[in-house]
Amino acid sequence: MAYNEDYDIDNVESGRVSFDFKGYLFKSLNLWKFVMLCIGSALLIAYFINVRKQNVYKLDSLISVENDQNPFFTANTSISFNWGGVSGKVSKIITAIKTRSHNEKVVDSLQFYMEYLVEGKYRKEDIYKRAPFEFIIDKTKPQVLNNPVGIRFLGNNEFEVFTNYEGASVRAQRYSDKSTFRVTVPTGEFSKTFASGQTIDLPFLNGKIVIKPSLRIKSGSEYFIGFKNFDGVVDRYKTRIIIGPFADASSVLRLQLAGNNKAKIVDYLNATSAILSRSELERKNLYATNTIKFIDSSLAAVNLKLQDVTDEMNDFRKKNKVFDVSDEIAQISSQLREYDLSKESEQSKLNYLNNLENYLNTKTDYTNIAAPTTVGIQENNILNSVSKIIALAAERQNLEYTTKEGSVLFKDLDSKIDSEKNVLLETIDATKKTIGVQLSTVNRSIANLEAKLSDLPEDQQQFLKIQRKLDISQEAYDIYMAKRSEAAIVKAANISDITVIDEAKDIGGGLIGPNKSLNYMMALMMGFFIPMFLIFILFLLDNTIHGSDEIEQLSKIPILGLIGKYNYKNNLIVFEKPKSAVAESFRSIRSSLQFLYKKQGKVEGKTLMITSSVSGEGKTFCSINMATVYALSGKKTILLGLDLRKPKIFGDFNINNDKGIVNYLIGESEFEEVKYTTHIENLDVIPSGPVPPNPSELLMSSQMSVMISQLRQDYDMIVLDTPPLGLVTDALELTQYADATIFMVRLDYTKKGMLALINAKYRTGEVKNISFVLNFYKHKTNHNYGYGYGYGYGYGYGYGVYGNAYHERDNDTFLKRIKRFLRRI
């Protein structure tokens, strides 16, 4: 074996900064059982999650949003108006669906704050419409929250209400006003019997249970009635319902809802569509409704006035005999009536505009404005402004349910309303002036005609005045009645702009969760990557040597051989198990040392020093077996126990350690008195003797040099069992006597930092002719595949041609063969 003493240790040590990916990979492969255990555990957890999780379904429905015009609308009909076109309606409906007010109506109409439950395998299951009974809730009284009340049927018409409360009070809610408060309840087990249809009046439950007809309930069947906080249920549905355009149709919207009960999803989606359609129709009829209210109030006053004038005419005719007038007078009277009607019409317009102006200046809710056309106002500017103000006011009202006050959206809408209101007020002012001019003209015409009638008899003048008032009142009454009929027809003929295209329906399917395949995939990934990450952390923190490849990276000192792990009762494996793989390993090391000794030209007794970094790395084991392998080859060999601080070698040879090298070095005993002949031919042993107080000084003494010189003459091979090089300096004192040095490295035990120590010693020349021997070597696929043949056949389980053909196995049972096969895998 060639040795190169001139190499750069610094370059070797600098190579340690790179990450050993191959080593990490092989480390992971070596821990495959741990990885598989983690994967199996993760899959098992995923299985329990899948079987315990409730199924999640998603269903949908389709609605269309159109700008449906009333079939009774004509060019002259202005009782209603357009709310902003289809695109404007779509955005408003999408907003309305997510509002609290809308979802409150849906939840309240379906009573989804109440649940019908049965005890399931893992939880209480919601049976909704499958319950054989119906609970008619008393909304004026409290119902317990989040504590299901048990119902146990004793017969088909009798049941028992049972509970078990730990505390004296629980939280309850009164659904009439949605208030919550605490109520006192009986503690411990409670039960009370009721009949079907009987009023249940308990602190925590109020209402009636009615058994569904044609259903028989098995005696002993148990059900539960649960109540949830109304606001919480509304919030849950408000956040879960999804609305958006369907495909490319901007006027068609898809409603989607996910949940655990498909029947509930169907009912909620269909109720949402129905309530939304009804709300939109009410909003669409708002203008007509306000107009009818205005007409009704005006009609009541006109009707009262007509009744008074009619009574006045009847009284006049009873007292006077005037029933007719001349044609000339009748013609003048007819003209007066036309002027009076014109005056009444203009006055109605003026009154409406005054009221509208006052309303705009004093009110903030502009959704209750009546149609200007009810009093005959056809001014387009006024009609358009009123329509825009009402539309903006309605939009602001919708926004209040979804947006906090003070938002920039409110400011934008208020700015638009104020701007339109200012335009309308200016238009009203101009229109009022125009009406004033027209009234002045009509009043002058009336005054001229009344002057012509001043020469008539008093009774005829009185008759004409009453007749004029009667005609005006009748005409006004007829006009208002016609307007009201028109508004009522418009309202009755109005249809909602929202149409259900495809209602929600349970036709099977709709299952979206739990995604069992995804759960298993996630479990597989987590079960793999988590242990791999832990192995990565352990790999980074691990500072021990696991293979020869790591030694090659850390040091250029050659590896002399490999010694496998071999469990035996003592250290005399080479002598007592000469055919074992470990024995062959030591013979291989002996052969490799021969090249070193030949290179040095050593003829007389050769010395071999065996040391290590710390205790427990197999130094003594190697010393005993190297001495044995030389002795068995016919070499006269002596083994010196120079580990004066922790003597060991005497025990395997059954000799006494009372006297040894220490006694010889201090001059207390002669050499022959401390030398022991062992039962192994050609092998003598000198134990260390009692532990001295100054071991380093003894090893440095001249007597030690004299002894080594004498031993070189008397023996062919001298094996020095020395203290650990990394713990004490004793071994360094002995390097001067060593022709070759073996540094023991125990895999999975020796720290990488210790190699830096021996590298430094070698670089400074403190140790020479040094080689590594790897102890506890295992022939794995993750490390050192080629060293089994290059440096020796030292694997304790006998791999390779030599191992199978020549090496004996200890207790090679069938079970061990199986284990060995699994290790190969």
C-alpha positions in Angstrom: 0.0 0.0 0.0 1.3 3.4 -1.0 1.5 6.3 1.4 1.7 9.9 0.4 2.9 12.1 3.2 3.0 15.3 1.1 -0.6 16.3 0.8 -2.6 19.4 1.8 -4.7 18.7 4.8 -6.2 22.1 4.6 -7.7 21.4 1.2 -9.2 18.3 2.6 -10.8 20.0 5.5 -12.1 22.8 3.3 -14.0 20.2 1.3 -16.3 19.6 4.2 -18.5 22.6 3.6 -20.4 21.0 0.7 -23.6 19.2 1.5 -23.3 15.4 1.1 -26.6 14.7 -0.8 -25.6 11.1 -1.5 -25.0 10.6 2.2 -28.3 12.1 3.0 -30.0 9.9 0.5 -28.4 6.7 1.8 -29.2 7.8 5.3 -32.9 8.0 4.3 -32.7 4.6 2.7 -31.2 3.2 5.8 -34.2 4.5 7.8 -36.8 3.3 5.3 -38.7 1.5 8.1 -39.2 4.8 9.9 -40.4 6.5 6.7 -42.8 3.7 6.0 -44.1 3.8 9.5 -44.8 7.6 9.2 -46.5 7.0 5.8 -48.6 4.3 7.3 -49.6 6.4 10.3 -50.5 9.4 8.0 -52.6 7.2 5.8 -54.3 5.8 8.9 -55.1 9.3 10.1 -56.4 10.2 6.7 -58.7 7.2 6.8 -60.2 8.2 10.1 -60.7 11.7 8.9 -62.4 10.5 5.8 -64.8 8.2 7.6 -65.6 10.8 10.3 -66.1 13.8 8.0 -69.5 14.6 6.8 -70.2 14.7 3.1 -70.3 18.1 1.5 -72.6 18.8 -1.4 -73.0 21.7 -3.8 -76.2 22.4 -5.7 -77.2 25.3 -7.9 -80.1 27.1 -9.6 -80.3 29.6 -12.5 -82.3 32.8 -12.6 -82.6 35.4 -15.3 -82.7 39.2 -14.9 -84.7 40.9 -17.6 -86.1 44.4 -18.1 -89.7 43.3 -18.4 -92.0 46.1 -19.3 -95.6 46.3 -18.2 -97.9 45.3 -21.1 -100.3 48.2 -20.2 -97.6 50.8 -20.6 -98.1 53.2 -23.4 -96.2 56.3 -24.6 -98.3 58.4 -22.3 -98.1 56.1 -19.2 -95.6 57.2 -16.6 -96.7 55.5 -13.5 -93.5 53.5 -13.4 -90.0 54.0 -14.6 -86.8 52.0 -15.6 -84.6 51.2 -12.7 -81.3 51.4 -14.6 -81.4 48.7 -17.3 -80.5 45.0 -17.1 -76.8 45.6 -16.2 -77.7 47.8 -13.3 -80.3 45.3 -12.1 -77.8 42.4 -12.2 -75.3 44.2 -10.0 -78.1 45.2 -7.6 -79.4 41.6 -7.4 -75.9 40.2 -6.8 -75.5 42.8 -4.0 -79.0 41.9 -2.6 -78.2 38.2 -2.4 -75.3 38.9 0.0 -77.2 41.3 2.2 -78.1 40.4 5.7 -81.7 41.6 5.3 -82.3 39.1 2.4 -80.7 36.2 4.2 -82.7 37.0 7.3 -85.9 36.7 5.3 -84.9 33.3 3.9 -83.7 31.8 7.2 -86.8 33.1 9.0 -89.1 31.7 6.3 -87.5 28.3 6.4 -86.8 28.3 10.2 -83.3 27.0 9.5 -82.3 28.0 13.0 -84.1 24.8 14.1 -82.6 21.3 13.5 -84.0 17.8 13.7 -81.3 15.4 14.8 -80.7 11.7 15.5 -77.7 10.2 17.2 -75.2 8.9 14.5 -72.1 6.9 14.7 -69.7 9.8 15.1 -72.1 12.8 15.7 -75.7 13.9 15.8 -77.0 13.8 12.2 -79.4 16.4 10.7 -82.4 14.6 9.3 -84.4 17.8 8.3 -87.5 16.7 6.4 -87.0 13.0 7.3 -88.1 13.6 10.9 -91.4 11.8 11.6 -92.8 14.8 13.4 -92.9 18.5 13.2 -92.1 21.0 15.9 -94.4 24.1 15.8 -92.3 26.7 17.5 -93.7 29.4 19.7 -91.6 32.4 18.6 -92.8 34.5 21.5 -91.1 32.3 24.1 -87.4 31.3 24.5 -85.7 28.2 23.0 -82.4 26.9 24.3 -79.4 27.5 22.1 -76.7 24.9 21.2 -78.1 22.3 23.6 -80.2 19.8 21.7 -83.4 18.7 23.5 -84.1 15.0 23.5 -87.4 13.6 22.3 -88.1 9.9 23.2 -91.3 8.4 21.8 -93.2 6.2 24.2 -95.9 5.4 21.7 -97.4 6.7 18.5 -99.1 9.7 20.2 -97.0 10.1 23.4 -93.4 11.2 23.8 -91.0 12.2 26.5 -88.8 15.4 26.6 -85.5 14.7 28.3 -82.4 16.8 29.0 -79.3 16.8 31.3 -78.0 20.2 32.1 -74.9 20.7 34.4 -75.5 24.3 35.1 -78.5 26.1 36.5 -78.9 28.4 33.5 -78.4 28.3 29.7 -78.6 30.8 26.9 -81.8 31.0 25.0 -83.3 33.0 22.2 -86.8 34.4 21.5 -87.2 34.3 17.7 -90.0 36.8 17.5 -87.5 39.7 18.2 -84.3 37.6 18.0 -83.2 38.6 21.5 -81.0 36.3 23.6 -80.8 35.9 27.3 -80.2 33.3 30.0 -83.0 31.1 31.4 -83.1 28.9 34.5 -83.2 25.2 33.7 -83.4 22.1 35.9 -80.0 20.7 36.7 -79.2 17.0 36.2 -81.4 14.5 34.4 -84.9 15.8 33.5 -87.8 14.2 31.7 -91.5 15.1 31.2 -94.2 13.3 29.2 -96.4 15.0 26.6 -99.0 14.0 24.1 -98.9 14.8 20.4 -100.3 18.3 19.8 -100.0 19.3 23.5 -98.4 22.6 24.2 -94.9 22.3 25.6 -94.2 25.0 28.0 -90.8 24.6 29.5 -88.1 27.1 30.3 -85.9 25.8 27.5 -88.5 24.5 25.0 -91.8 26.0 23.9 -94.1 24.9 21.1 -96.0 21.8 20.0 -94.9 18.5 18.5 -97.2 17.1 15.9 -96.7 13.7 14.5 -96.9 13.5 10.7 -100.0 11.7 9.5 -99.8 8.1 8.2 -96.5 7.5 10.1 -96.0 5.1 12.9 -93.1 5.8 15.2 -91.3 2.9 16.9 -91.5 3.0 20.7 -88.2 4.0 22.3 -87.1 6.0 19.2 -85.0 9.0 20.2 -84.7 12.3 18.3 -83.3 15.7 19.2 -84.4 19.2 18.5 -81.6 21.8 18.3 -81.7 25.6 18.1 -79.0 27.9 16.7 -78.5 31.6 17.2 -80.4 33.3 14.4 -77.7 35.8 13.6 -75.1 33.1 13.5 -77.1 31.1 11.0 -77.7 34.1 8.8 -74.0 34.9 8.8 -73.1 31.4 7.9 -75.5 31.3 4.9 -74.6 34.8 3.9 -71.0 33.9 3.5 -71.6 30.5 1.9 -74.1 31.4 -0.9 -72.4 32.2 -4.2 -73.8 34.2 -7.1 -72.3 35.0 -10.4 -72.9 35.2 -14.1 -73.6 31.9 -15.9 -71.3 31.4 -18.8 -71.3 34.4 -21.2 -74.9 35.4 -20.4 -74.7 38.6 -18.5 -78.4 38.5 -17.6 -78.4 34.9 -16.3 -77.1 34.3 -12.8 -76.1 31.1 -11.1 -76.8 30.6 -7.4 -74.7 28.0 -5.6 -74.7 26.7 -2.1 -72.7 24.0 -0.4 -73.7 22.1 2.8 -74.1 18.8 4.4 -77.8 18.3 3.7 -79.0 18.4 0.1 -82.6 19.0 1.0 -81.7 22.1 3.0 -79.6 23.4 0.1 -82.5 22.9 -2.3 -85.0 24.7 -0.1 -82.6 27.6 0.6 -81.8 28.2 -3.0 -85.4 28.0 -4.1 -86.6 30.2 -1.2 -83.8 32.7 -2.1 -85.1 32.9 -5.7 -88.7 33.3 -4.6 -88.0 36.0 -2.0 -85.7 37.8 -4.3 -88.3 37.8 -7.1 -91.0 39.0 -4.7 -88.7 41.8 -3.3 -87.8 43.0 -6.8 -91.5 43.1 -7.7 -92.3 45.1 -4.6 -89.5 47.5 -5.5 -90.7 47.7 -9.1 -94.2 48.5 -7.8 -92.9 51.1 -5.3 -93.6 54.0 -7.6 -97.1 52.8 -8.4 -97.8 52.1 -4.8 -96.7 55.6 -3.7 -98.8 57.1 -6.5 -101.9 55.1 -5.4 -101.4 56.3 -1.8 -101.2 59.9 -3.0 -104.3 59.5 -5.2 -106.2 57.9 -2.4 -105.4 60.8 -0.1 -106.4 63.4 -2.7 -109.5 61.4 -3.7 -110.7 61.4 -0.2 -110.6 65.2 -0.1 -112.3 65.5 -3.5 -115.0 63.0 -2.6 -115.8 64.9 0.6 -115.9 68.2 -1.3 -118.2 66.6 -4.0 -120.5 65.4 -1.3 -120.7 68.8 0.2 -121.4 70.5 -3.1 -124.0 67.9 -4.0 -125.8 68.5 -0.7 -125.6 72.2 -1.3 -127.2 71.8 -4.7 -130.0 69.6 -3.4 -130.8 72.1 -0.6 -130.8 75.0 -3.1 -133.2 73.2 -5.4 -135.6 72.5 -2.6 -135.7 76.1 -1.6 -135.8 77.7 -5.1 -137.6 76.9 -8.3 -134.6 77.5 -10.6 -133.8 74.3 -12.5 -132.5 75.8 -15.7 -131.2 78.9 -17.4 -131.3 80.4 -20.9 -129.0 79.1 -23.7 -126.9 82.2 -23.6 -126.4 81.9 -19.8 -125.7 78.1 -20.2 -123.0 78.9 -22.8 -121.3 81.4 -20.5 -121.6 78.8 -17.6 -120.0 76.1 -19.8 -117.1 78.4 -20.5 -116.7 79.2 -16.9 -116.7 75.5 -16.1 -113.9 74.9 -18.5 -111.9 77.7 -17.0 -112.6 76.4 -13.5 -111.4 73.0 -14.5 -108.3 74.5 -16.0 -107.7 76.5 -12.9 -108.3 73.4 -10.7 -105.8 71.4 -12.8 -103.1 74.1 -12.6 -103.8 74.6 -8.9 -103.3 70.8 -8.4 -100.0 71.0 -10.2 -98.9 73.9 -8.2 -99.9 72.2 -4.9 -98.0 69.0 -6.0 -94.9 71.0 -6.8 -95.1 72.9 -3.5 -95.4 69.6 -1.6 -92.6 68.1 -3.7 -90.3 71.0 -3.0 -91.1 70.9 0.7 -90.5 67.1 0.7 -87.1 67.5 -1.0 -86.0 70.1 1.4 -87.1 68.4 4.6 -86.8 64.6 4.0 -83.8 62.3 3.4 -85.7 59.2 2.2 -86.8 60.0 -1.4 -88.4 56.6 -2.2 -91.9 57.7 -1.3 -92.4 60.4 -4.0 -95.7 60.0 -6.0 -95.7 60.2 -9.8 -96.0 63.8 -11.2 -98.4 62.5 -13.9 -101.1 61.9 -11.3 -101.8 65.7 -11.4 -101.2 66.0 -15.1 -97.5 67.2 -15.0 -95.9 66.0 -18.2 -92.7 68.1 -18.0 -90.0 65.6 -19.1 -87.3 67.2 -17.0 -89.4 66.8 -13.8 -90.4 63.2 -14.7 -86.8 62.2 -15.4 -85.4 63.9 -12.3 -88.0 62.3 -10.0 -87.2 58.8 -11.6 -83.5 59.3 -11.1 -83.8 60.5 -7.5 -86.0 57.5 -6.6 -83.7 55.0 -8.3 -80.6 56.5 -6.5 -82.4 56.5 -3.2 -83.4 52.8 -3.7 -79.8 52.0 -4.6 -78.6 53.7 -1.4 -81.1 51.9 0.6 -79.8 48.5 -0.7 -76.2 49.6 0.0 -77.0 50.2 3.7 -77.2 46.4 4.2 -73.8 45.6 2.9 -71.7 48.8 3.5 -70.8 50.7 6.6 -71.9 54.3 6.9 -69.2 56.7 5.9 -68.1 54.7 2.9 -67.0 56.4 -0.2 -69.9 54.7 -2.0 -72.4 56.5 0.1 -70.7 59.8 -0.5 -70.8 59.2 -4.3 -74.5 58.3 -4.2 -75.3 61.3 -2.0 -73.4 63.5 -4.3 -75.5 62.3 -7.3 -78.7 62.6 -5.4 -77.9 66.2 -4.3 -76.9 67.1 -7.8 -80.1 65.7 -9.3 -82.2 67.3 -6.5 -80.8 70.7 -7.2 -81.6 70.3 -10.9 -85.2 69.3 -9.9 -85.7 72.2 -7.5 -84.6 74.6 -10.3 -87.0 72.9 -12.7 -89.8 73.1 -10.1 -89.2 76.8 -9.5 -89.4 77.5 -13.3 -92.5 75.4 -13.7 -94.2 77.1 -10.8 -93.7 80.5 -12.4 -95.1 79.2 -15.7 -98.2 77.8 -13.8 -98.6 81.1 -12.0 -98.7 82.9 -15.3 -101.3 80.5 -16.6 -103.4 80.8 -13.4 -103.4 84.6 -13.8 -104.7 84.3 -17.4 -107.4 81.8 -16.3 -108.4 84.1 -13.4 -108.8 87.1 -15.7 -111.0 85.1 -18.1 -113.1 83.8 -15.2 -113.5 87.4 -13.9 -114.7 88.6 -17.3 -117.3 85.9 -17.6 -118.5 86.4 -14.1 -119.0 90.1 -14.8 -121.4 89.1 -17.6 -123.5 87.1 -15.2 -123.7 89.9 -12.6 -127.0 91.3 -14.1 -128.8 88.0 -13.6 -131.2 87.5 -10.7 -129.7 86.5 -7.4 -131.1 83.0 -7.4 -129.8 82.3 -10.9 -126.3 83.5 -10.0 -126.4 81.3 -6.9 -127.5 78.4 -9.0 -124.7 78.9 -11.4 -122.1 79.1 -8.7 -123.2 75.9 -7.1 -123.4 74.2 -10.5 -119.9 75.3 -11.3 -118.6 73.9 -8.0 -120.4 70.7 -8.6 -119.1 70.3 -12.1 -115.5 71.0 -10.9 -115.7 68.5 -8.0 -117.3 65.8 -10.3 -114.7 66.3 -12.9 -111.8 66.2 -10.4 -113.3 63.1 -8.9 -113.5 61.4 -12.3 -109.9 62.3 -13.1 -108.6 60.9 -9.8 -110.6 57.8 -10.2 -109.3 57.3 -13.7 -105.7 57.9 -12.5 -106.1 55.4 -9.6 -107.6 52.8 -11.9 -104.6 53.3 -14.2 -102.1 52.9 -11.4 -103.9 49.9 -10.0 -103.9 48.2 -13.4 -100.1 49.0 -13.8 -99.4 47.6 -10.4 -101.5 44.4 -10.9 -100.0 43.8 -14.4 -96.4 44.3 -13.2 -94.2 41.2 -13.3 -90.9 40.6 -11.6 -87.7 41.1 -13.6 -86.3 37.9 -12.0 -87.4 34.6 -13.5 -86.3 31.1 -12.3 -84.8 29.3 -15.3 -83.7 26.2 -13.5 -84.7 25.7 -9.9 -82.6 23.8 -7.4 -83.3 20.1 -7.3 -81.7 17.0 -5.8 -81.2 14.7 -8.7 -78.3 12.8 -7.1 -74.7 13.7 -7.2 -73.4 17.1 -6.1 -70.8 15.6 -3.8 -67.8 17.8 -3.5 -66.2 16.7 -0.3 -64.5 15.4 1.6 -62.0 14.8 -1.2 -60.9 11.4 0.0 -58.3 10.9 -2.7 -56.8 14.3 -2.0 -56.7 13.5 1.8 -54.9 10.3 1.1 -52.5 12.0 -1.3 -51.8 14.7 1.3 -51.3 12.1 3.9 -48.9 10.3 1.6 -47.0 13.4 0.9 -46.9 14.5 4.6 -46.1 11.0 5.7 -43.1 11.0 3.3 -41.8 14.6 3.6 -42.1 15.1 7.3 -39.8 12.1 8.2 -37.5 13.1 5.3 -37.3 16.6 6.8 -36.6 15.1 10.3 -34.0 12.9 8.8 -32.5 15.9 7.0 -32.3 17.8 10.4 -30.8 14.8 12.1 -28.3 14.4 9.2 -27.2 18.0 9.5 -26.9 17.7 13.3 -25.2 14.3 13.1 -21.4 14.7 13.6 -20.5 11.0 13.7 -18.7 9.0 11.0 -20.9 6.5 9.2 -18.8 5.3 6.3 -15.5 5.2 4.6 -16.6 7.8 2.0 -16.9 10.3 4.8 -13.4 9.5 6.0 -12.1 10.0 2.4 -13.7 13.4 2.3 -12.2 14.4 5.7 -8.7 13.0 5.5 -6.1 11.8 3.0 -4.8 9.2 5.6 -5.4 5.8 3.9 -7.8 3.2 5.2 -5.9 0.1 6.0 -8.9 -2.3 6.6 -12.4 -2.9 7.7 -13.6 -4.9 10.8 -17.1 -5.9 11.0 -19.3 -6.1 14.0 -19.2 -9.5 15.6 -20.9 -10.4 18.8 -18.7 -12.7 20.9 -18.1 -13.5 24.5 -14.5 -12.1 24.5 -12.0 -10.4 22.3 -10.2 -13.5 21.2 -12.1 -13.9 18.0 -9.1 -14.6 15.7 -8.0 -17.4 18.0 -11.3 -19.0 18.8 -13.1 -18.2 15.5 -10.3 -18.4 12.9 -12.7 -18.9 10.0 -14.9 -15.9 10.8 -15.1 -12.9 8.6 -13.6 -10.8 11.4 -10.5 -13.1 11.6 -10.1 -12.7 7.9 -10.3 -8.9 8.3 -7.3 -8.9 10.7 -5.3 -11.2 8.4 -6.0 -8.7 5.6 -4.8 -5.9 7.7 -1.6 -7.9 8.5 -1.0 -8.4 4.8 -1.4 -4.7 4.1 1.1 -3.8 6.9 3.7 -6.0 5.2 3.9 -3.5 2.4 4.6 -0.7 4.8 7.3 -2.6 6.7 9.0 -3.7 3.5 9.0 -0.1 2.3 10.7 0.9 5.6 13.2 -2.0 5.2 12.5 -3.2 8.7 14.2 -6.5 9.4 14.4 -6.8 13.2 11.5 -6.6 15.5 8.7 -4.4 14.2 6.4 -2.3 16.3 2.7 -1.6 15.7 1.0 1.1 17.7 -2.8 1.0 18.0 -4.6 4.1 19.2 -8.0 5.9 18.7 -9.6 9.2 19.4 -11.6 8.3 22.5 -12.4 5.2 24.6 -14.8 2.6 23.2 -13.7 2.6 19.5 -12.2 -1.0 19.6 -8.6 -0.1 20.3 -8.0 -3.0 22.8 -10.0 -5.4 20.6 -7.8 -4.6 17.6 -4.6 -4.8 19.7 -5.4 -8.3 21.0 -6.5 -9.7 17.6 -3.6 -8.1 15.7 -1.2 -9.6 18.2 -3.0 -12.9 17.8 -3.0 -13.0 14.0 0.8 -12.3 14.0 1.4 -15.0 16.6 -0.7 -17.6 14.7 1.4 -16.8 11.6 4.5 -18.0 13.5 5.8 -14.6 14.5 7.1 -14.3 18.0 4.8 -11.6 19.2 4.4 -9.6 22.4 1.4 -7.4 23.4 2.2 -4.4 25.6 -0.6 -2.9 27.7 0.5 0.8 27.6 -2.9 2.2 28.4 -1.7 2.9 32.0 -4.8 4.9 32.9 -7.4 2.3 32.0 -5.9 -1.2 31.7 -7.9 -3.9 29.9 -6.0 -6.6 28.0 -5.3 -8.8 31.0 -8.9 -10.0 31.4 -9.1 -11.9 28.1 -5.9 -13.9 28.9 -7.0 -14.7 32.5 -3.8 -13.1 33.9 -3.3 -10.9 36.9 -2.8 -7.2 36.6 -1.1 -6.8 39.9 2.2 -6.5 38.2 3.0 -5.0 34.8 4.9 -2.5 32.8 4.4 0.1 35.6 6.2 -2.1 38.0 9.0 -2.6 35.5 9.4 1.1 34.6 9.7 2.2 38.2 12.3 -0.6 38.9 10.1 -2.5 41.3 10.1 -5.7 39.2 12.3 -7.4 36.7 11.1 -7.9 33.1 10.5 -11.6 33.4 8.3 -11.0 36.4 5.9 -8.8 34.4 5.9 -10.9 31.2 3.1 -13.5 30.9 3.0 -16.4 28.4 -0.5 -16.9 27.0 -2.3 -20.0 25.9 -1.8 -18.7 22.3 1.4 -20.0 20.8 4.1 -17.4 20.2 2.1 -14.7 22.1 3.4 -13.1 25.2 1.6 -10.3 27.1 2.8 -7.6 29.4 -0.2 -6.0 31.2 -0.1 -2.4 32.4 -0.1 -3.1 36.1 -1.5 -0.8 38.8 -2.6 2.6 37.7 0.3 5.1 38.4 0.0 8.7 39.4 2.3 9.9 36.6 1.7 7.7 33.5 3.1 10.2 31.0 6.4 10.5 32.9 6.8 6.7 33.0 6.2 6.4 29.3 8.8 9.1 28.6 11.4 7.5 30.9 14.7 6.0 29.5 13.7 2.6 30.9 10.8 2.6 28.4 13.3 3.1 25.5 15.6 0.4 26.9 12.6 -2.0 27.1 11.5 -1.4 23.5 15.1 -1.8 22.2 15.4 -5.2 24.0 12.0 -6.3 22.7 13.0 -5.5 19.1 15.8 -8.0 19.6 13.7 -10.7 21.3 10.5 -10.5 19.3 9.4 -10.4 15.7 6.4 -8.2 16.3 5.6 -5.8 19.1 2.0 -4.6 19.4 1.5 -1.5 21.5 -2.0 -1.0 23.0 -1.9 2.8 23.8 -4.3 5.3 25.4 -6.8 7.3 23.2 -4.9 10.0 21.3 -7.8 12.5 21.6 -8.0 12.3 25.4 -4.4 12.3 26.7 -0.9 12.9 25.4 0.4 9.4 26.4 0.0 8.0 22.9 2.1 10.9 21.4 5.0 10.0 23.7 4.9 6.5 22.2 4.8 7.4 18.5 8.7 7.5 18.6 8.7 3.8 19.0 6.0 3.0 16.4 7.0 1.7 13.0 3.4 1.8 12.0 0.3 3.3 13.6 -3.3 2.2 13.4 -5.9 4.8 14.3 -9.2 3.1 15.1 -12.4 4.6 13.8 -15.7 3.1 15.0 -18.5 3.8 12.6 -21.6 5.5 14.0 -19.5 6.4 17.1 -16.3 8.4 16.2 -16.9 12.1 15.8 -15.8 13.8 12.6 -14.0 16.5 14.6 -11.5 13.8 15.9 -10.2 13.3 12.3 -9.3 17.0 12.3 -7.1 16.3 15.4 -5.3 13.4 13.8 -4.9 15.4 10.5 -3.2 18.2 12.5 -0.9 15.7 14.3 0.0 14.1 11.0 0.6 17.5 9.3 3.1 18.6 12.0 4.9 15.2 11.9 3.9 14.2 15.4 2.6 10.9 14.0 3.9 9.0 11.0 3.0 5.9 9.0 -0.5 6.1 10.3 -3.5 4.3 8.8 -7.2 4.1 9.6 -9.0 0.9 10.5 -12.8 1.0 10.4 -14.4 -0.9 13.2 -18.1 -1.9 13.4 -18.2 -1.8 9.6 -21.5 -2.8 8.0 -21.6 -3.7 4.3 -24.6 -1.4 3.4 -25.7 -0.1 0.0 -25.4 3.4 1.4 -21.6 3.4 2.1 -18.3 1.9 1.1 -19.4 -0.6 -1.4 -16.0 -1.3 -2.7 -14.0 -1.6 0.4 -15.0 -5.1 1.2 -12.4 -6.3 -1.3 -9.9 -3.5 -1.4 -9.0 -3.4 2.2 -10.1 -6.7 3.7 -13.1 -8.9 4.1 -14.1 -7.5 7.4 -17.8 -7.6 7.3 -19.1 -9.7 10.1 -21.9 -11.3 8.1 -19.7 -12.7 5.4 -20.7 -10.9 2.2 -18.9 -11.6 -1.0 -17.2 -14.7 -2.5 -14.9 -15.2 0.4 -17.6 -14.6 3.0 -19.9 -17.2 1.4 -17.3 -19.8 0.7 -14.8 -19.6 3.5 -16.2 -17.7 6.5 -18.1 -19.5 9.1 -21.2 -18.1 10.6 -22.1 -18.2 14.3 -25.6 -19.5 15.1 -26.7 -19.1 11.5 -30.4 -19.9 12.2 -33.3 -19.6 9.8 -34.5 -16.4 11.5 -31.0 -14.8 11.1 -31.1 -15.7 7.4 -34.4 -13.9 7.0 -33.1 -10.8 8.8 -30.0 -10.9 6.6 -32.2 -11.1 3.5 -34.3 -8.1 4.7 -31.1 -6.1 5.3 -30.0 -6.7 1.7 -33.3 -5.3 0.6 
